[in-house]
Amino acid sequence: MKPQTRRSGLLIRELPNELLVYDREHHRAHCLNRTAALVFRHADGSRSLAELARVPGADAEVVTLALEQLAAAGLLEAAAPGTDAASCAGLSRRDVARRVGLAAAILLPAVVSIVAPTPAEAAATCVTNCAGKPPGTPCTSFGANPCTETCASSSAGSCTDGGGA
């Protein structure tokens, strides 16, 4: 089987030295470093693991690790050979770093994921950090719905209901 990255439901943006992939279905943002982005771009369903390993800057272990991370992030169409637990046999970034050498460790793939709020959640969000603000200061709001909370005290980390903007 030839690994294939998902393309539907994703927003993909090129950034300097990384690729940002936003999954609109699961509201997750994934930041792929240069190596993971290279595998993401080339895993189009037309190349086998061995063919992906021939891409400049990659080898079989690095590609396998990248595919494992992409699969864990939900960015592959289906589990590709070499990305399941049996075939990886405990393969980790540390194991691969030992095999490829410390100088090449910076080239190891990395996929960092965060959960992003839905538009409705973001619109209803108040920033509740009141550190250094005088009591009664309105909390900051984002979106169309203003916060109705104010800072309780300058040392409090949260707002209290019932006043402000």
LINPEVEN-V747548 format. One record per pair of residues at least 6 apart in sequence whose C-alpha atoms are under 8 Angstrom apart, sorted by the first residue. I is the first residue (numbers start at 1). J is the second residue. Records with the same first field share a line. If there is no record, write none. Layout:
BEGIN
I->J  J
END
This chain:
BEGIN
1->48  80  81
2->43  45  46  47  48  49  80  81
3->43  44  45  46  47  48  49  67  76  77  78  79  80  81
4->43  44  45  46  76  77  78  80
5->40  41  43  44  45  75  76  77
6->75  76  77
9->23  24  25
10->21  22  23  24  25
11->21  22  23  24
12->19  20  21  22
13->19  20  21
14->20
17->33  34
18->31  32  33  34  37
19->31  32  33  34  37
20->29  30  31  32
21->29  30  31  32
22->28  29  30
23->29  30
27->115  116  117  118
28->113  114  115  116
29->113  114  115  116
30->73  111  112  113  114
31->111  112  113
32->109  110  111  112
33->109  110  111
34->107  109
35->57  58  66  107  108  109  110
36->66  70  108  109  110  111
39->52  63  66  67
40->70
42->52
43->52
49->60  63  64  81  82
50->60
52->58  59  60  63
53->59  60  62  63
57->107
61->96
62->96  108  109
64->82  83  88
65->83  91  92  93  109
66->109  110  111
67->76  80  82  83
68->82  83  84
69->110  111
70->76  111
71->78  79  83
73->111  113
81->87
82->88
93->108
96->105  108
97->104  105  108
122->142  143
123->142  143  144  145
124->141  142  143  144  145
125->141  142  143  147
126->139  140  141  142  146  147
127->139  140  141
128->139  140  151  157  158  159
129->139  156  157  158  159
130->139  151  152  153  154  155  156  157  158  159
131->153  154  155  156  157
132->154  155
133->151  153  154  155
134->151  153  154
135->150  151  152  153  154
136->150  151  152  153  163  164
137->150  151  164
138->147  148  149  150  151  163  164  165
139->147  148  149  150  151  159  164  165
140->146  147
141->147
146->165
147->164  165
148->161  162  163  164  165
149->159  160  161  162  163  164  165
150->159  160  161  162  163  164
151->158  159  160
152->158  159  160
END
